[in-house]
Amino acid sequence: MFVLVNLKAYPCDPVEVATAAADVSDDSGVRVAVAPQAAQIGAVAETGVETWAQHISAVEHGSHTGSTLAEAAADAGAVGTLLNHSENRLKLADIDGALDAADRADLETIVCANNPAQIGAAAALDPDGVAVEPPELIGTGTPVSKADPDIVTGAVDAAARVNGDVDVLCGAGISTGEDLVSASDLGASGVLLASGVAKADDPRAALEDLVEPLL
Ligand SMILES: O=C(CO)COP(=O)(O)O
């Protein structure tokens, strides 16, 4: 299972979370990555943790003030990027353009979507992975795998129908090892989560709890 921790714009210490994630990944053998704010990619990558961007723009080098250039994210240490997160929705053409940009910079890609129909559309654009996250469950602590398991199995089916190569993650309310196991049982190959780690009093303990059933 792939555990991808999105730090959003939460007021956590990204280096503390990243250091814990690197240690937990090393100790457990579970793939754990952290997606910090763009300006913190370098500091997070220096901890040795697998580092992802939260977003990149569909632009090349040029006059694009305020953009997040794929090459800049990669130079800073990112090896992958989320796209189209529910809190940073993109037009279809911009998802496609950002996938091209990621390709150019050798970044792995996960396109987020709200539901199985959108997952099918996202998978057709041929990212490395897709992540289904029902917006109404994001940040609630109620895991999608329990509250809406059909959305996870529906996403797995929708992706497989369109593109057999794409990984399917699920997210929203995931915070425990039990949630991780349910996600895996529903066919997901990873989880995308945020508040369960970024807002935890002890992010290291939260990460240890997450991977515990996989040991
Ligand atoms: O949006 C999410 C991850 O990208 C999910 O957030 P929570 O884990 O806080 O529900």
The ligand as a Gaussian input file, in Angstrom:
#p B3LYP/6-31G(d) Opt

LIG

0 1
 O       -8.093000      15.717000       1.061000
 C       -7.534000      14.756000       1.574000
 C       -6.195000      14.305000       1.167000
 O       -5.787000      14.916000      -0.012000
 C       -8.179000      14.010000       2.661000
 O       -8.163000      14.793000       3.782000
 P       -8.452000      14.139000       5.201000
 O       -7.521000      12.977000       5.347000
 O       -8.185000      15.254000       6.159000
 O       -9.891000      13.716000       5.193000

